[in-house]
């Protein structure tokens, strides 16, 4: 697959060398499509604001892209923070190429049609209204793979907005349509390409979830306004025999940082287990960064432990720096692991935890060094009220620790 990624890039550059200089993307709306499995198409919309600025739209989310490189008739579009990028050849006003994640050797065919703001075509009036909460199960009956989720949807005519929450996070800002009884939802943010397709009745849905063109799993759901997921504060804990959380990982300068360092002494500390490739971690990091800037004078510290699938330390630290500079993160982001995002490997680095169930996971440590709470996962802005409730609980708990 690595050779194929190289070939794709070489072909783009080869083709571009045969064309005249100076072509740029025209301003206007585009319909982007990614080819996932089972001949299905993941669609999303973006707008070229200027030749050097693009906005990607997923429901209420707007992702501004300003890293755009032109080489003859080819264009390379790199969304902020994440490693993945679009490598395309311009065909008139349209685009054709690939969505590429080099560290994972993944290539997804991509194309874009100029002048279209339609996400999915609608041929039939919707036969149902799915507004509300849904109790979902993914990979039902598959050992070690089955997990619960909560669907939260709002329907406006044929258009659908919402997300699936799981016990460790959410599936981003999903947008799509209900065409008759066929549901199509998608999100593309530069890190993940999510597509959900399902058949709907008044009280059930059954379908498949696709992540890029490398993963597919079935899901079922039923209406249940009273369904709640497990408490995120009870899923991860210190194993018996451990009374402290400890680590020692390098920063970008090669300095080993640990909780024994002077900067953390007699302070409340939030330790963030995360990865720069993880959209939920990005949402959490954005919130933590803003909170830290406002409260860093209150005997409070944050430190992030990055578990990176980048193949080299240099590439991993490049990703960390991209995240820090984009979000203005002022607290340390340490490199805990390179070459894999495996949670079992991460747990080996942090043996005092019963498991690393999710990126992100946050540990709340009091001024005496005791772990007071561990919060698994993060439900971001796409979850609406759940996100607002998290922020309120977070700020209240931090205030309690600071007042001890």
Number of C-alpha atoms within 10 A of each C-alpha: 11 13 8 12 17 12 12 18 17 12 14 23 19 13 13 20 14 10 13 10 12 9 17 18 23 16 16 16 21 24 20 25 21 23 18 22 15 9 7 15 20 27 26 28 22 23 21 18 16 14 15 15 16 24 19 23 19 23 19 13 16 14 17 16 19 16 14 17 15 19 18 21 24 27 24 20 22 20 22 20 23 21 20 23 20 22 23 27 23 20 12 11 16 18 22 20 24 24 24 24 18 17 17 15 13 18 22 18 18 22 21 24 17 20 15 15 16 15 23 20 10 15 10 12 12 20 15 18 19 24 16 14 21 25 22 24 20 20 18 15 10 9 8 7 10 14 16 20 26 24 26 20 19 16 18 12 12 19 19 22 21 25 24 22 24 22 21 21 22 22 23 27 25 25 26 27 24 30 21 16 19 20 22 24 26 29 27 24 21 24 20 17 20 23 26 23 23 21 17 23 15 12 13 17 22 18 18 16 19 22 18 24 21 11 11 16 15 17 21 20 22 19 19 16 13 8 14 15 13 13 10 17 15 11 18 20 19 18 13 9 7 11 12 12 17 14 15 16 17 16 17 17 8 10 11 14 17 16 16 12 9 9 14 18 15 13 20 25 26 21 19 24 24 27 27 28 25 19 25 25 25 21 17 21 22 17 14 19 17 14 14 17 13 10 11 13 9 12 15 20 20 22 20 20 23 28 26 28 20 23 14 13 16 12 17 23 22 15 20 24 18 17 22 20 11 12 18 15 18 15 16 16 27 25 23 21 21 19 16 15 19 14 15 12 15 20 15 12 17 17 17 19 18 14 19 23 18 21 25 27 23 23 21 21 22 21 18 10 20 14 18 12 18 22 21 25 25 28 26 26 18 24 22 13 12 15 15 14 11 14 16 11 12 14 11 11 15 17 13 11 17 15 9 8
